[in-house]
Amino acid sequence: MLDQAEGFVTADGRKIGGVVMEMKNITLRFGGVVAIKDISFDIREGEIRAIIGPNGAGKSSMLNVISGFYTPSEGEVWFRGKKRPPMRPYEVARQGIARTFQNIALFDGMSVLDNVMTGRLTQMKAGLFSQALWKGRAEKEEIANREMVERVIDFLEIQHIRKTPVSRLPYGLKKRVELARALAAQPKLLLLDEPMAGMNVEEKEDMCRFILDVNDEFGTTIALIEHDMGVVMDLSDRVVVMDYGKKIGDGPPDEVRSNPDVIDAYLGVAHD
Ligand SMILES: Nc1ncnc2c1ncn2[C@@H]1O[C@H](COP(=O)(O)OP(=O)(O)OP(=O)(O)O)[C@@H](O)[C@H]1O
């Protein structure tokens, strides 16, 4: 085991680094509904962190707090050693947090390539004015953007559909294009909202492999919500379990699997 401040080594020998994101005593209310009740957990550099729980447990709300879509009613969000003030989602994206959505959010009429290019928008520094003044700098940036996009397209094996409009793609490939767009932003933290939802077994296997490869090859820290327990247990280094807005478990998959509260609340319950 390494020092906890520096990180730790998982049972299968993966090295996990220091804390990248810390959620401290987060509470989120919607009027009278308390979606998240005083939850704390952290996300460490290089890990795959899952958030699971039955329907309505508060998982999406939590992901939306991390991505800046919701500002918590109470508690603090710390990212890379700094307390994060309330921010708009685009500002959070600029800090290096990218996400995919439960219901695919791509530009249907645009090609795969153009969709993935939009992932670079948060990275672009040269505005219209500086593009006019410093053509060279804008050109350099454009080349770097293209290079990153090509690398991601190659990596996720979607070269053959690069010119295809997204509307013509089957569901599993659309999900992969969404992953590509998020990855094109070179995020420090990648949030995946039910990346396997609605997929058949083969598509799930592919997506699983790509998530592991992204984590491994790009070193990307990943936090995901997923309903498929098999997937969660196979993929994740650590799992947070939520139920009725509370945290009822937090630890490596094996530990969480044998936690009686988790078995009661989630694993023993049939889930679609
Ligand atoms: N915008 C909102 N306004 C009011 N209540 C909300 C809102 N979003 C979520 N909630 C409520 O907060 C609670 C947690 O919902 P959330 O969608 O975060 O759960 P979840 O674990 O992601 O569920 P699922 O697995 O069904 O997606 C639920 O009771 C839900 O009805």
The ligand as a Gaussian input file, in Angstrom:
#p B3LYP/6-31G(d) Opt

LIG

0 1
 N      -34.853000      18.575000     -11.339000
 C      -35.468000      17.928000     -10.321000
 N      -36.512000      18.473000      -9.677000
 C      -37.123000      17.850000      -8.652000
 N      -36.752000      16.636000      -8.190000
 C      -35.731000      16.038000      -8.785000
 C      -35.018000      16.630000      -9.894000
 N      -34.030000      15.792000     -10.302000
 C      -34.098000      14.726000      -9.477000
 N      -35.109000      14.875000      -8.596000
 C      -35.492000      13.903000      -7.535000
 O      -34.315000      13.622000      -6.793000
 C      -34.256000      12.245000      -6.478000
 C      -32.972000      11.640000      -7.062000
 O      -33.096000      11.609000      -8.479000
 P      -31.897000      11.181000      -9.456000
 O      -32.400000      11.311000     -10.850000
 O      -30.664000      11.912000      -9.089000
 O      -31.738000       9.633000      -9.075000
 P      -31.000000       8.491000      -9.882000
 O      -30.334000       7.635000      -8.858000
 O      -30.127000       9.068000     -10.936000
 O      -32.206000       7.705000     -10.543000
 P      -32.244000       6.828000     -11.917000
 O      -31.434000       5.621000     -11.662000
 O      -33.698000       6.515000     -12.036000
 O      -31.719000       7.693000     -13.022000
 C      -35.525000      11.615000      -7.014000
 O      -36.472000      11.581000      -5.979000
 C      -35.957000      12.561000      -8.092000
 O      -37.338000      12.536000      -8.283000

